Amino acid sequence: MTTPRKKKINIGLLTSSRADYGIYRPLLKEIYKNKKIDLTIIAFGMHLKKKYGQSINNIKEDKFGKLDIVKGMSDKDSPAEIASSYGLLIKNFSQYWENNKYDYVIALGDRFEMSAAVQAGIPFEIKFIHLHGGETTQGSVDNIYRHQITLASKIHFVATNNYLNKVYKIIGTKKNIYNVGALSLDDIDNIKLPDWSYVCKKFNIPQKKYILVTFHSETVELDKNHLYSQIVFDTLKEIGKDINIVITLPNADASGDLYRNLMIKLAKLSPDKISIVDNFGRKNYFSAISNSLMLIGNTSSGILEAASFGKYVINVGNRQKGRMKSNNVFDVPFGKKMIIQKYNSVKKLDKYRGKNIFFKKNTTKKIIEVITNTNV
């Protein structure tokens, strides 16, 4: 007598940006192959916007599972527009959750649009699984959104024991919290990166020595972004006299267009020295990290991933303040002189050979084991 096959686990996965989708990819590949799981990718937010590289096309090309789209996000970046987008996403996701049922829904990170999708699911008692909870970013309101998602979730996958303890303090129990390391690093040792010459040709980047730069707005003390974005502009203009610069443009945050517009202006002033890219995609971006001299900016990829490629990072300002960091990261405040001084000292250093504190083996495998064997 054969044992009846158990019903497949029906999983939805929320993705709102090129950043979280790139982190998800190792997990998506394995979930898609897993015969115990039916996967639906729920894409929204920046994925649907031409302004941010229309990364929905990358999802369609990958074909990791069924794809649903939820609209409702403005192109504009004022606090009022972001609040309106938050409300519209809640409204649209409330309709989506009413019409679509899942055993679990996976959410990653801390962005406002991810929080809106999750908040809309609370009355429907959706069982959310949260990745990268417990982290701290004191220079960003993402702190609030991250902890909101944590409170709404039933299962938590965190990147360090410190973050596990933070989630425990937020939810009041250690049950269903798992330290699995950073998901984006799961296949970092085996991933086959495209040749940098191919990436340069695809994105019209000169094949010369360069630094990789990403600046987002500081979403705490918004009024300072006018000053900070001008400091970034002036600093990169000066550094660009010494070395080529490849810039990835910022996400949809309040005041993000201040940085975006100045970066575009900078590239127009020095098209032979400064290149801008809206959406590299995961492998191309990792190739950009791997072939760079160093990273400068305030993005989480500098904190999480750069150490695995042996690269030093100049982390500017408070956006990532409070996050744990490997020894490859140098913190500096916004100030042209201080950033340039740090650049001049870091460029003399040899390759970073220390460890990445966020790396653990078999992250994806551990996540899938928990999902397929846990009932909450």
Secondary structure as a PSIPRED ss2 file (coil, helix, strand):
# PSIPRED VFORMAT (PSIPRED V4.0)

   1 M C   1.000  0.000  0.000
   2 T C   1.000  0.000  0.000
   3 T C   1.000  0.000  0.000
   4 P C   1.000  0.000  0.000
   5 R C   1.000  0.000  0.000
   6 K C   1.000  0.000  0.000
   7 K C   1.000  0.000  0.000
   8 K C   1.000  0.000  0.000
   9 I E   0.000  0.000  1.000
  10 N E   0.000  0.000  1.000
  11 I E   0.000  0.000  1.000
  12 G E   0.000  0.000  1.000
  13 L E   0.000  0.000  1.000
  14 L E   0.000  0.000  1.000
  15 T E   0.000  0.000  1.000
  16 S C   1.000  0.000  0.000
  17 S C   1.000  0.000  0.000
  18 R H   0.000  1.000  0.000
  19 A H   0.000  1.000  0.000
  20 D H   0.000  1.000  0.000
  21 Y H   0.000  1.000  0.000
  22 G H   0.000  1.000  0.000
  23 I H   0.000  1.000  0.000
  24 Y H   0.000  1.000  0.000
  25 R H   0.000  1.000  0.000
  26 P H   0.000  1.000  0.000
  27 L H   0.000  1.000  0.000
  28 L H   0.000  1.000  0.000
  29 K H   0.000  1.000  0.000
  30 E H   0.000  1.000  0.000
  31 I H   0.000  1.000  0.000
  32 Y H   0.000  1.000  0.000
  33 K H   0.000  1.000  0.000
  34 N C   1.000  0.000  0.000
  35 K C   1.000  0.000  0.000
  36 K C   1.000  0.000  0.000
  37 I E   0.000  0.000  1.000
  38 D E   0.000  0.000  1.000
  39 L E   0.000  0.000  1.000
  40 T E   0.000  0.000  1.000
  41 I E   0.000  0.000  1.000
  42 I E   0.000  0.000  1.000
  43 A E   0.000  0.000  1.000
  44 F C   1.000  0.000  0.000
  45 G H   0.000  1.000  0.000
  46 M H   0.000  1.000  0.000
  47 H H   0.000  1.000  0.000
  48 L H   0.000  1.000  0.000
  49 K C   1.000  0.000  0.000
  50 K H   0.000  1.000  0.000
  51 K H   0.000  1.000  0.000
  52 Y H   0.000  1.000  0.000
  53 G C   1.000  0.000  0.000
  54 Q C   1.000  0.000  0.000
  55 S C   1.000  0.000  0.000
  56 I H   0.000  1.000  0.000
  57 N H   0.000  1.000  0.000
  58 N H   0.000  1.000  0.000
  59 I H   0.000  1.000  0.000
  60 K H   0.000  1.000  0.000
  61 E H   0.000  1.000  0.000
  62 D H   0.000  1.000  0.000
  63 K C   1.000  0.000  0.000
  64 F C   1.000  0.000  0.000
  65 G C   1.000  0.000  0.000
  66 K E   0.000  0.000  1.000
  67 L E   0.000  0.000  1.000
  68 D E   0.000  0.000  1.000
  69 I E   0.000  0.000  1.000
  70 V C   1.000  0.000  0.000
  71 K C   1.000  0.000  0.000
  72 G C   1.000  0.000  0.000
  73 M C   1.000  0.000  0.000
  74 S C   1.000  0.000  0.000
  75 D C   1.000  0.000  0.000
  76 K C   1.000  0.000  0.000
  77 D C   1.000  0.000  0.000
  78 S C   1.000  0.000  0.000
  79 P H   0.000  1.000  0.000
  80 A H   0.000  1.000  0.000
  81 E H   0.000  1.000  0.000
  82 I H   0.000  1.000  0.000
  83 A H   0.000  1.000  0.000
  84 S H   0.000  1.000  0.000
  85 S H   0.000  1.000  0.000
  86 Y H   0.000  1.000  0.000
  87 G H   0.000  1.000  0.000
  88 L H   0.000  1.000  0.000
  89 L H   0.000  1.000  0.000
  90 I H   0.000  1.000  0.000
  91 K H   0.000  1.000  0.000
  92 N H   0.000  1.000  0.000
  93 F H   0.000  1.000  0.000
  94 S H   0.000  1.000  0.000
  95 Q H   0.000  1.000  0.000
  96 Y H   0.000  1.000  0.000
  97 W H   0.000  1.000  0.000
  98 E H   0.000  1.000  0.000
  99 N H   0.000  1.000  0.000
 100 N C   1.000  0.000  0.000
 101 K C   1.000  0.000  0.000
 102 Y C   1.000  0.000  0.000
 103 D C   1.000  0.000  0.000
 104 Y E   0.000  0.000  1.000
 105 V E   0.000  0.000  1.000
 106 I E   0.000  0.000  1.000
 107 A E   0.000  0.000  1.000
 108 L E   0.000  0.000  1.000
 109 G C   1.000  0.000  0.000
 110 D C   1.000  0.000  0.000
 111 R C   1.000  0.000  0.000
 112 F H   0.000  1.000  0.000
 113 E H   0.000  1.000  0.000
 114 M H   0.000  1.000  0.000
 115 S H   0.000  1.000  0.000
 116 A H   0.000  1.000  0.000
 117 A H   0.000  1.000  0.000
 118 V H   0.000  1.000  0.000
 119 Q H   0.000  1.000  0.000
 120 A H   0.000  1.000  0.000
 121 G H   0.000  1.000  0.000
 122 I H   0.000  1.000  0.000
 123 P H   0.000  1.000  0.000
 124 F H   0.000  1.000  0.000
 125 E C   1.000  0.000  0.000
 126 I C   1.000  0.000  0.000
 127 K C   1.000  0.000  0.000
 128 F E   0.000  0.000  1.000
 129 I E   0.000  0.000  1.000
 130 H E   0.000  0.000  1.000
 131 L E   0.000  0.000  1.000
 132 H C   1.000  0.000  0.000
 133 G C   1.000  0.000  0.000
 134 G C   1.000  0.000  0.000
 135 E C   1.000  0.000  0.000
 136 T C   1.000  0.000  0.000
 137 T C   1.000  0.000  0.000
 138 Q C   1.000  0.000  0.000
 139 G C   1.000  0.000  0.000
 140 S C   1.000  0.000  0.000
 141 V C   1.000  0.000  0.000
 142 D H   0.000  1.000  0.000
 143 N H   0.000  1.000  0.000
 144 I H   0.000  1.000  0.000
 145 Y H   0.000  1.000  0.000
 146 R H   0.000  1.000  0.000
 147 H H   0.000  1.000  0.000
 148 Q H   0.000  1.000  0.000
 149 I H   0.000  1.000  0.000
 150 T H   0.000  1.000  0.000
 151 L H   0.000  1.000  0.000
 152 A H   0.000  1.000  0.000
 153 S E   0.000  0.000  1.000
 154 K E   0.000  0.000  1.000
 155 I E   0.000  0.000  1.000
 156 H E   0.000  0.000  1.000
 157 F E   0.000  0.000  1.000
 158 V E   0.000  0.000  1.000
 159 A C   1.000  0.000  0.000
 160 T C   1.000  0.000  0.000
 161 N H   0.000  1.000  0.000
 162 N H   0.000  1.000  0.000
 163 Y H   0.000  1.000  0.000
 164 L H   0.000  1.000  0.000
 165 N H   0.000  1.000  0.000
 166 K H   0.000  1.000  0.000
 167 V H   0.000  1.000  0.000
 168 Y H   0.000  1.000  0.000
 169 K H   0.000  1.000  0.000
 170 I H   0.000  1.000  0.000
 171 I H   0.000  1.000  0.000
 172 G C   1.000  0.000  0.000
 173 T C   1.000  0.000  0.000
 174 K C   1.000  0.000  0.000
 175 K C   1.000  0.000  0.000
 176 N C   1.000  0.000  0.000
 177 I E   0.000  0.000  1.000
 178 Y E   0.000  0.000  1.000
 179 N E   0.000  0.000  1.000
 180 V C   1.000  0.000  0.000
 181 G C   1.000  0.000  0.000
 182 A C   1.000  0.000  0.000
 183 L H   0.000  1.000  0.000
 184 S H   0.000  1.000  0.000
 185 L H   0.000  1.000  0.000
 186 D C   1.000  0.000  0.000
 187 D C   1.000  0.000  0.000
 188 I C   1.000  0.000  0.000
 189 D C   1.000  0.000  0.000
 190 N C   1.000  0.000  0.000
 191 I C   1.000  0.000  0.000
 192 K C   1.000  0.000  0.000
 193 L C   1.000  0.000  0.000
 194 P C   1.000  0.000  0.000
 195 D C   1.000  0.000  0.000
 196 W H   0.000  1.000  0.000
 197 S H   0.000  1.000  0.000
 198 Y H   0.000  1.000  0.000
 199 V H   0.000  1.000  0.000
 200 C H   0.000  1.000  0.000
 201 K H   0.000  1.000  0.000
 202 K H   0.000  1.000  0.000
 203 F H   0.000  1.000  0.000
 204 N C   1.000  0.000  0.000
 205 I C   1.000  0.000  0.000
 206 P C   1.000  0.000  0.000
 207 Q C   1.000  0.000  0.000
 208 K C   1.000  0.000  0.000
 209 K C   1.000  0.000  0.000
 210 Y E   0.000  0.000  1.000
 211 I E   0.000  0.000  1.000
 212 L E   0.000  0.000  1.000
 213 V E   0.000  0.000  1.000
 214 T E   0.000  0.000  1.000
 215 F C   1.000  0.000  0.000
 216 H C   1.000  0.000  0.000
 217 S C   1.000  0.000  0.000
 218 E C   1.000  0.000  0.000
 219 T C   1.000  0.000  0.000
 220 V C   1.000  0.000  0.000
 221 E C   1.000  0.000  0.000
 222 L H   0.000  1.000  0.000
 223 D H   0.000  1.000  0.000
 224 K H   0.000  1.000  0.000
 225 N H   0.000  1.000  0.000
 226 H H   0.000  1.000  0.000
 227 L H   0.000  1.000  0.000
 228 Y H   0.000  1.000  0.000
 229 S H   0.000  1.000  0.000
 230 Q H   0.000  1.000  0.000
 231 I H   0.000  1.000  0.000
 232 V H   0.000  1.000  0.000
 233 F H   0.000  1.000  0.000
 234 D H   0.000  1.000  0.000
 235 T H   0.000  1.000  0.000
 236 L H   0.000  1.000  0.000
 237 K H   0.000  1.000  0.000
 238 E H   0.000  1.000  0.000
 239 I H   0.000  1.000  0.000
 240 G C   1.000  0.000  0.000
 241 K C   1.000  0.000  0.000
 242 D C   1.000  0.000  0.000
 243 I C   1.000  0.000  0.000
 244 N E   0.000  0.000  1.000
 245 I E   0.000  0.000  1.000
 246 V E   0.000  0.000  1.000
 247 I E   0.000  0.000  1.000
 248 T E   0.000  0.000  1.000
 249 L C   1.000  0.000  0.000
 250 P C   1.000  0.000  0.000
 251 N C   1.000  0.000  0.000
 252 A C   1.000  0.000  0.000
 253 D C   1.000  0.000  0.000
 254 A C   1.000  0.000  0.000
 255 S C   1.000  0.000  0.000
 256 G H   0.000  1.000  0.000
 257 D H   0.000  1.000  0.000
 258 L H   0.000  1.000  0.000
 259 Y H   0.000  1.000  0.000
 260 R H   0.000  1.000  0.000
 261 N H   0.000  1.000  0.000
 262 L H   0.000  1.000  0.000
 263 M H   0.000  1.000  0.000
 264 I H   0.000  1.000  0.000
 265 K H   0.000  1.000  0.000
 266 L H   0.000  1.000  0.000
 267 A H   0.000  1.000  0.000
 268 K H   0.000  1.000  0.000
 269 L H   0.000  1.000  0.000
 270 S C   1.000  0.000  0.000
 271 P C   1.000  0.000  0.000
 272 D C   1.000  0.000  0.000
 273 K C   1.000  0.000  0.000
 274 I E   0.000  0.000  1.000
 275 S E   0.000  0.000  1.000
 276 I E   0.000  0.000  1.000
 277 V E   0.000  0.000  1.000
 278 D C   1.000  0.000  0.000
 279 N C   1.000  0.000  0.000
 280 F C   1.000  0.000  0.000
 281 G C   1.000  0.000  0.000
 282 R H   0.000  1.000  0.000
 283 K H   0.000  1.000  0.000
 284 N H   0.000  1.000  0.000
 285 Y H   0.000  1.000  0.000
 286 F H   0.000  1.000  0.000
 287 S H   0.000  1.000  0.000
 288 A H   0.000  1.000  0.000
 289 I H   0.000  1.000  0.000
 290 S H   0.000  1.000  0.000
 291 N H   0.000  1.000  0.000
 292 S C   1.000  0.000  0.000
 293 L C   1.000  0.000  0.000
 294 M C   1.000  0.000  0.000
 295 L E   0.000  0.000  1.000
 296 I E   0.000  0.000  1.000
 297 G E   0.000  0.000  1.000
 298 N C   1.000  0.000  0.000
 299 T C   1.000  0.000  0.000
 300 S H   0.000  1.000  0.000
 301 S H   0.000  1.000  0.000
 302 G H   0.000  1.000  0.000
 303 I H   0.000  1.000  0.000
 304 L H   0.000  1.000  0.000
 305 E C   1.000  0.000  0.000
 306 A H   0.000  1.000  0.000
 307 A H   0.000  1.000  0.000
 308 S H   0.000  1.000  0.000
 309 F H   0.000  1.000  0.000
 310 G C   1.000  0.000  0.000
 311 K C   1.000  0.000  0.000
 312 Y C   1.000  0.000  0.000
 313 V E   0.000  0.000  1.000
 314 I E   0.000  0.000  1.000
 315 N E   0.000  0.000  1.000
 316 V E   0.000  0.000  1.000
 317 G C   1.000  0.000  0.000
 318 N C   1.000  0.000  0.000
 319 R C   1.000  0.000  0.000
 320 Q C   1.000  0.000  0.000
 321 K C   1.000  0.000  0.000
 322 G C   1.000  0.000  0.000
 323 R C   1.000  0.000  0.000
 324 M C   1.000  0.000  0.000
 325 K C   1.000  0.000  0.000
 326 S C   1.000  0.000  0.000
 327 N C   1.000  0.000  0.000
 328 N C   1.000  0.000  0.000
 329 V E   0.000  0.000  1.000
 330 F E   0.000  0.000  1.000
 331 D E   0.000  0.000  1.000
 332 V E   0.000  0.000  1.000
 333 P C   1.000  0.000  0.000
 334 F C   1.000  0.000  0.000
 335 G C   1.000  0.000  0.000
 336 K H   0.000  1.000  0.000
 337 K H   0.000  1.000  0.000
 338 M H   0.000  1.000  0.000
 339 I H   0.000  1.000  0.000
 340 I H   0.000  1.000  0.000
 341 Q H   0.000  1.000  0.000
 342 K H   0.000  1.000  0.000
 343 Y H   0.000  1.000  0.000
 344 N H   0.000  1.000  0.000
 345 S H   0.000  1.000  0.000
 346 V H   0.000  1.000  0.000
 347 K C   1.000  0.000  0.000
 348 K C   1.000  0.000  0.000
 349 L C   1.000  0.000  0.000
 350 D C   1.000  0.000  0.000
 351 K C   1.000  0.000  0.000
 352 Y C   1.000  0.000  0.000
 353 R C   1.000  0.000  0.000
 354 G C   1.000  0.000  0.000
 355 K C   1.000  0.000  0.000
 356 N C   1.000  0.000  0.000
 357 I C   1.000  0.000  0.000
 358 F C   1.000  0.000  0.000
 359 F C   1.000  0.000  0.000
 360 K C   1.000  0.000  0.000
 361 K C   1.000  0.000  0.000
 362 N C   1.000  0.000  0.000
 363 T H   0.000  1.000  0.000
 364 T H   0.000  1.000  0.000
 365 K H   0.000  1.000  0.000
 366 K H   0.000  1.000  0.000
 367 I H   0.000  1.000  0.000
 368 I H   0.000  1.000  0.000
 369 E H   0.000  1.000  0.000
 370 V H   0.000  1.000  0.000
 371 I H   0.000  1.000  0.000
 372 T H   0.000  1.000  0.000
 373 N H   0.000  1.000  0.000
 374 T C   1.000  0.000  0.000
 375 N C   1.000  0.000  0.000
 376 V C   1.000  0.000  0.000
